[in-house]
Amino acid sequence: QSAFGDGACYMEKYLNPVKHIEMQILCDQYGNVVCLGERECSVQRKNQKLIEESPSPAITQDTRQRMIQVAAKAAKTVGYVGAGTIEFLYDQSGNFYFMEMNTRLQVEHPVTEMVTGIDLVQWQIRVAAGIELSFSQEDVQLKGHAIECRVNAEDPAHGFRPSCGQIQFLHIPGGPGVRFETAVYPGYFVPPFYDSMIGKLIVYGADREQAIVRMRRALAEMLFEGVVTATDYQMHILCSKAFVEANFNVNSIANGDFD
């Protein structure tokens, strides 16, 4: 009552264990809605995503199509325009439940770009300028597999406490299928006031196995001096049996499933 001016309550179904799977959408001003497939975002710590991938290794083609239909219907119903994400919780019985919608581009959008070949940043700007989408749902084909690791300036060995300070040296990995997005550089001072993410490492492979191998190599090549990052911890996850077999959920880090 004090928070919302309304004392009414509602109940939600408790779901555990669940995966966090989201659908990327693009909607123009002419009623066209296109879904660009899903992202698997279940590797989380305290509800903050650490690793994302597309497509999800957990869902079937039938489930994917049903998610696409639900996401598109939701966007059309509210008359949404722009880039957005419909987020779902997915249980062990194959049921999915609406969680929320993010009305913006998200950190993990590059994995969708890699498997669809569609530039989401460009199209977000184009639809805002009144340009009609030049492709339809039938044109969207997911090819290969992409994985993203959020590069956070934090120390897993000490409770993931933030690591601020000056970046003295930085080596960015490269090679086929490797993409790195960042605004930092040698000499940059990482402040203590904001989110700890200082970069995004994305890899693309012909399949999930190749993408995992490429991400491991890229993480091994990445080097920051002056601040501590969580990349060694992400390497630990990527080498775990649970990740390789895609046998994880949103509570897997807390439950020690990757150990």
DRENTIVO-666359 format. One record per residue (C-alpha): residue in one letter; x, y, z. Coordinates in pm, 1 decimal, decimal comma. Each point is the difference from the previous one (the first is absolute). Layout:
PT   type          u          v          w
PT      A          X          Y          Z
...
END
This chain:
PT   type          u          v          w
PT      Q        0,0        0,0        0,0
PT      S      273,8      245,9       92,4
PT      A      209,3      -81,7     -308,1
PT      F     -266,9      -15,0     -270,9
PT      G     -313,2      157,3      146,6
PT      D     -172,6     -335,2      -36,4
PT      G       -6,6     -271,9      262,9
PT      A     -104,3     -277,8     -239,6
PT      C      231,8     -300,0      -30,0
PT      Y       51,2     -268,1     -259,9
PT      M      170,9     -336,0        6,6
PT      E      257,0     -137,9     -242,6
PT      K       91,9     -360,5      -65,5
PT      Y      331,3     -101,1      154,6
PT      L      229,1     -155,5     -260,8
PT      N      315,7     -188,2       91,5
PT      P      224,5      -96,6     -165,6
PT      V      -37,8      218,1     -308,3
PT      K      196,5      133,8     -290,9
PT      H       -1,9      362,8     -112,3
PT      I      -72,3       18,3     -372,6
PT      E      -79,9      320,2     -184,9
PT      M     -126,0       86,0     -347,4
PT      Q      137,7      293,1     -199,4
PT      I     -256,2      196,6     -198,9
PT      L        3,8      286,8     -249,2
PT      C     -318,2      196,2      -68,7
PT      D      -48,8      283,2     -250,2
PT      Q     -261,6      273,6      -22,1
PT      Y     -198,9     -190,8     -261,6
PT      G     -108,3     -291,2      218,6
PT      N      277,1     -237,3     -104,1
PT      V      141,5     -212,1      281,4
PT      V      294,4     -233,0      -50,3
PT      C      150,4     -228,4      263,7
PT      L      372,3      -67,5      -37,6
PT      G       17,4     -315,0      208,2
PT      E       84,6      -68,0      359,4
PT      R      291,3       45,9      235,1
PT      E       91,3     -235,5      283,9
PT      C       80,3      219,4      301,4
PT      S       -7,1     -247,1      288,5
PT      V      364,3       35,5      112,7
PT      Q      -67,7      262,9      262,2
PT      R      129,7      119,0      333,2
PT      K     -251,3      185,4      219,0
PT      N     -222,5       49,7     -305,8
PT      Q      286,5      159,3     -195,2
PT      K       87,5     -180,8     -321,7
PT      L      361,2     -112,7      -50,6
PT      I      -21,5     -210,6     -317,5
PT      E     -262,0        5,6     -275,9
PT      E      -39,3     -205,6     -314,5
PT      S     -219,1      -43,4     -305,1
PT      P     -173,8     -217,4      -88,6
PT      S      -92,2     -161,0      330,2
PT      P      114,8     -362,0       22,9
PT      A     -297,0      -73,9      224,2
PT      I     -304,9       59,0     -216,8
PT      T     -141,5     -188,6     -294,8
PT      Q      -98,4      148,4     -334,8
PT      D     -364,8      -40,1       96,1
PT      T       51,2      193,5      325,1
PT      R      195,8      265,9     -188,3
PT      Q     -287,7       52,2     -240,9
PT      R     -251,1       26,4      282,4
PT      M      220,1      254,1      178,5
PT      I       33,1      199,4     -321,7
PT      Q     -377,4        7,0      -42,7
PT      V      -60,5      109,1      360,1
PT      A      270,2      269,5      -13,1
PT      A     -129,7      139,2     -328,4
PT      K     -359,4        2,6      126,1
PT      A      103,2      182,9      317,6
PT      A      183,3      268,6     -196,7
PT      K     -286,3       48,0     -245,0
PT      T     -258,3       18,4      278,2
PT      V      169,0      300,4      162,0
PT      G       94,2      162,0     -332,0
PT      Y      368,7      -11,6       80,0
PT      V      250,5      171,5     -233,0
PT      G      377,2      -53,6       16,8
PT      A      237,0     -268,6      122,5
PT      G     -106,9     -190,2      308,5
PT      T       22,7     -327,4      186,2
PT      I     -276,0     -223,8      133,3
PT      E      141,7     -202,0      290,0
PT      F     -123,7     -340,0      115,2
PT      L       60,8     -254,0      273,2
PT      Y       21,4     -354,5     -135,1
PT      D      -61,1     -300,8      223,6
PT      Q      108,1     -363,8      -19,0
PT      S     -334,5     -105,9     -146,0
PT      G       41,6      219,6     -305,1
PT      N     -239,8      271,7      115,6
PT      F       93,7      366,4      -31,6
PT      Y     -133,7      299,1      189,5
PT      F       14,9      373,4      -71,5
PT      M      232,1      181,7      238,3
PT      E       51,4      350,7     -137,2
PT      M       67,0      208,6     -308,5
PT      N      308,0      216,4      -42,6
PT      T      -84,5      288,0     -232,6
PT      R      354,3       55,6     -122,7
PT      L      307,7     -167,3     -138,8
PT      Q      170,0     -224,8      251,2
PT      V      361,1      -75,0       81,6
PT      E      -25,6     -343,2     -159,5
PT      H     -140,6      115,5     -336,6
PT      P      326,0      -85,9     -189,9
PT      V      -62,6     -375,0       22,0
PT      T     -326,2       51,5     -186,9
PT      E      178,6      210,7     -259,9
PT      M      258,4     -274,4      -49,3
PT      V     -250,0     -280,7      -65,5
PT      T     -247,1      204,3     -208,5
PT      G      233,6      236,8     -185,9
PT      I     -233,1      289,6       85,9
PT      D      144,5      321,0      148,1
PT      L     -231,4       78,0      292,0
PT      V      152,1      339,7       74,8
PT      Q      -47,3      109,7     -358,9
PT      W     -358,0     -121,0      -12,1
PT      Q      -89,9      157,1      333,4
PT      I      104,2      334,7     -147,7
PT      R     -170,3      -66,9     -333,1
PT      V     -340,4      -91,6      146,9
PT      A       18,0      303,8      229,9
PT      A       51,0      208,9     -315,3
PT      G     -316,7     -146,2     -151,2
PT      I      162,5     -249,8     -235,8
PT      E     -191,4     -323,2      -59,7
PT      L      166,7     -332,8       72,9
PT      S      141,7     -146,4     -321,7
PT      F      -32,8     -361,4      114,1
PT      S     -273,9     -222,9      139,5
PT      Q      -13,0     -282,5      252,4
PT      E       51,5     -253,0     -279,3
PT      D      329,6      167,7      -92,1
PT      V      150,5      -51,0      347,4
PT      Q      217,0     -311,3       16,2
PT      L      220,2      -88,2      296,6
PT      K      337,2     -122,0     -123,7
PT      G      280,2     -129,0      219,2
PT      H       43,8       80,8      367,4
PT      A      117,0      306,8      192,6
PT      I      110,3       47,3      362,2
PT      E       63,1      321,3      193,2
PT      C      195,8       49,3      322,1
PT      R      -50,6      323,7      188,7
PT      V      342,2      128,0      102,7
PT      N      -53,0      140,0      349,0
PT      A      257,6      178,7      212,5
PT      E      -60,8     -203,8      314,0
PT      D      187,9     -255,7      204,4
PT      P     -163,4     -346,5       26,4
PT      A      263,0     -110,7      255,2
PT      H     -125,1      266,2      241,9
PT      G     -375,6      -22,3      -32,1
PT      F      -10,9      171,6     -338,2
PT      R       86,9      332,2      155,2
PT      P       41,0      283,1     -253,9
PT      S      351,8       61,2     -129,6
PT      C       70,3      362,8      -85,1
PT      G      322,3      168,7     -105,4
PT      Q      205,1       74,9     -307,6
PT      I       32,0     -251,2     -282,5
PT      Q      374,2      -20,6      -48,9
PT      F        2,2     -253,6     -282,8
PT      L     -268,8     -150,1     -219,5
PT      H       17,5     -281,7     -253,5
PT      I     -313,7      -66,6     -202,5
PT      P      -39,7     -343,5     -164,7
PT      G      -68,6      -29,5     -371,2
PT      G      -26,4     -257,8     -273,8
PT      P     -289,6     -155,1     -192,8
PT      G     -338,1       42,0      164,7
PT      V      125,4      217,1      288,3
PT      R     -152,0      340,5       79,9
PT      F       78,1      232,3      290,3
PT      E     -198,0      309,9       93,8
PT      T      136,2      248,3      251,7
PT      A       69,7      366,0       69,7
PT      V      306,1      -59,9      220,2
PT      Y      365,1       27,7      -99,4
PT      P      345,9      -10,9      165,6
PT      G        5,8      291,7      240,9
PT      Y     -377,5        0,7       50,2
PT      F     -106,2       33,0      364,2
PT      V     -281,4     -234,3      101,2
PT      P     -209,6      199,7      250,7
PT      P     -178,8     -152,6      298,8
PT      F     -330,2      177,4      -63,6
PT      Y     -160,2     -198,1     -283,1
PT      D      -76,7     -347,8     -128,5
PT      S      309,8     -222,4        1,7
PT      M      -27,6     -104,5     -366,5
PT      I      289,8      136,7     -205,5
PT      G      -36,1     -206,9     -316,4
PT      K     -178,0     -278,0     -185,3
PT      L      173,9     -295,5     -159,9
PT      I     -202,4     -174,6     -270,6
PT      V       91,2     -301,5     -209,7
PT      Y     -172,7     -174,7     -288,8
PT      G       34,6     -361,5     -111,1
PT      A     -157,6     -238,7     -246,1
PT      D     -154,0     -180,9      298,9
PT      R       -4,8       25,1      379,9
PT      E      305,6     -220,9       43,2
PT      Q      211,8      220,9     -223,6
PT      A     -131,4      315,6      166,9
PT      I       97,1     -134,5      344,8
PT      V      351,4      -83,9     -119,7
PT      R       40,8      344,3     -155,3
PT      M     -122,5      173,2      314,3
PT      R      245,4     -196,1      212,8
PT      R      284,7      102,1     -228,0
PT      A     -109,8      363,9       -4,8
PT      L      -28,9       12,5      379,1
PT      A      346,7     -154,8       31,0
PT      E      143,2      272,2     -225,4
PT      M     -172,2      292,9      171,7
PT      L      218,0      188,2      245,8
PT      F      -69,9      292,1      231,1
PT      E      266,3      142,5      230,4
PT      G      -92,3      251,0      268,5
PT      V     -349,9     -132,6       67,1
PT      V     -136,3     -346,1       73,9
PT      T     -263,5     -150,4     -228,9
PT      A     -227,0     -303,3       31,4
PT      T      123,1     -161,0     -323,3
PT      D      183,7     -283,0      179,8
PT      Y     -325,4      -86,2      175,6
PT      Q     -183,6       -0,4     -333,4
PT      M      268,0     -230,1     -140,1
PT      H      -69,7     -233,0      293,4
PT      I     -369,6       -3,0      -92,1
PT      L       67,2      -59,6     -369,9
PT      C      220,0     -299,9       85,8
PT      S     -253,9     -154,4      235,8
PT      K     -200,7     -309,6      -84,6
PT      A     -324,7      178,1       84,6
PT      F       61,2      273,5     -256,6
PT      V      127,5     -230,2     -273,3
PT      E     -306,6     -220,9       42,5
PT      A     -228,9      306,8       32,2
PT      N     -121,2     -137,2      331,8
PT      F      -39,7      322,3      196,7
PT      N     -261,1      247,4      121,3
PT      V      -16,6      346,0      158,8
PT      N      107,7     -140,6      337,9
PT      S      293,3     -208,0     -125,6
PT      I      272,0      240,7      117,6
PT      A     -152,8       25,5      348,0
PT      N      -45,2     -377,8       13,1
PT      G      357,5      -72,5     -109,7
PT      D     -106,7     -189,9     -312,5
PT      F      301,2      127,9     -194,5
PT      D      254,4     -117,6      259,9
END
